[in-house]
Amino acid sequence: MSGTSMATPHVAGVAALWAEKLRNQGMLSVPESVRSAIKSHAVRQRLLTDDINAIGVGLVQAPQV
């Protein structure tokens, strides 16, 4: 119950929130727009390992209301 198996549903939920926010702002919520919003708002985390492939872009952030 850890790793990508648990991260995936959380990121999918945040992606839905970003799609809704973009649509409400009159922006086209195409997958690339949502992906860009998620990546640009992610918070980089300090590596706990020397394996650079162990993390992605960072900690996912839901949009501000």
DRENDO-1510 file (C-alpha; in Angstrom, 1 decimal, always signed):
<recs>
REC; n; res; u; v; w
REC; 1; MET; +0.0; +0.0; +0.0 .
REC; 2; SER; +2.6; +2.5; -1.1 .
REC; 3; GLY; +4.4; +4.0; -4.1 .
REC; 4; THR; +2.7; +4.6; -7.4 .
REC; 5; SER; -0.2; +2.3; -6.5 .
REC; 6; MET; -1.3; +4.8; -3.9 .
REC; 7; ALA; -0.1; +8.0; -5.6 .
REC; 8; THR; -2.0; +7.4; -8.8 .
REC; 9; PRO; -5.6; +7.8; -7.4 .
REC; 10; HIS; -4.5; +11.0; -5.6 .
REC; 11; VAL; -2.9; +12.5; -8.7 .
REC; 12; ALA; -6.0; +11.6; -10.7 .
REC; 13; GLY; -8.2; +13.4; -8.3 .
REC; 14; VAL; -6.0; +16.5; -8.3 .
REC; 15; ALA; -6.0; +16.3; -12.2 .
REC; 16; ALA; -9.8; +16.4; -12.1 .
REC; 17; LEU; -9.7; +19.5; -9.8 .
REC; 18; TRP; -7.3; +21.2; -12.2 .
REC; 19; ALA; -9.5; +20.4; -15.2 .
REC; 20; GLU; -12.5; +21.9; -13.4 .
REC; 21; LYS; -10.6; +25.0; -12.4 .
REC; 22; LEU; -9.3; +25.6; -15.9 .
REC; 23; ARG; -12.7; +25.0; -17.4 .
REC; 24; ASN; -14.3; +27.5; -14.9 .
REC; 25; GLN; -11.6; +30.1; -15.9 .
REC; 26; GLY; -12.7; +29.7; -19.6 .
REC; 27; MET; -9.4; +27.9; -20.4 .
REC; 28; LEU; -9.5; +24.8; -22.6 .
REC; 29; SER; -9.0; +21.9; -20.2 .
REC; 30; VAL; -7.2; +19.6; -22.7 .
REC; 31; PRO; -4.9; +17.0; -21.2 .
REC; 32; GLU; -1.8; +19.1; -22.0 .
REC; 33; SER; -3.2; +22.1; -20.1 .
REC; 34; VAL; -4.0; +19.9; -17.0 .
REC; 35; ARG; -0.6; +18.2; -17.2 .
REC; 36; SER; +1.1; +21.6; -17.4 .
REC; 37; ALA; -0.8; +23.0; -14.4 .
REC; 38; ILE; +0.0; +20.0; -12.3 .
REC; 39; LYS; +3.7; +20.1; -13.2 .
REC; 40; SER; +4.1; +23.9; -12.7 .
REC; 41; HIS; +2.5; +23.8; -9.3 .
REC; 42; ALA; +4.2; +20.7; -7.9 .
REC; 43; VAL; +6.5; +21.2; -4.9 .
REC; 44; ARG; +10.0; +19.7; -5.3 .
REC; 45; GLN; +11.0; +17.5; -2.4 .
REC; 46; ARG; +14.4; +16.8; -1.0 .
REC; 47; LEU; +15.6; +13.4; -2.2 .
REC; 48; LEU; +15.7; +10.7; +0.4 .
REC; 49; THR; +17.7; +8.5; -1.8 .
REC; 50; ASP; +20.6; +8.8; -4.3 .
REC; 51; ASP; +18.4; +7.3; -7.0 .
REC; 52; ILE; +17.3; +10.4; -9.1 .
REC; 53; ASN; +14.6; +8.2; -10.8 .
REC; 54; ALA; +12.9; +7.6; -7.4 .
REC; 55; ILE; +10.8; +10.8; -7.7 .
REC; 56; GLY; +8.9; +12.5; -10.4 .
REC; 57; VAL; +8.2; +16.2; -10.7 .
REC; 58; GLY; +7.4; +16.7; -7.0 .
REC; 59; LEU; +4.5; +16.7; -4.5 .
REC; 60; VAL; +1.2; +17.3; -6.3 .
REC; 61; GLN; -0.8; +20.4; -5.3 .
REC; 62; ALA; -4.5; +20.9; -5.7 .
REC; 63; PRO; -5.5; +24.3; -7.2 .
REC; 64; GLN; -6.4; +27.1; -4.8 .
REC; 65; VAL; -10.1; +27.9; -4.6 .
</recs>
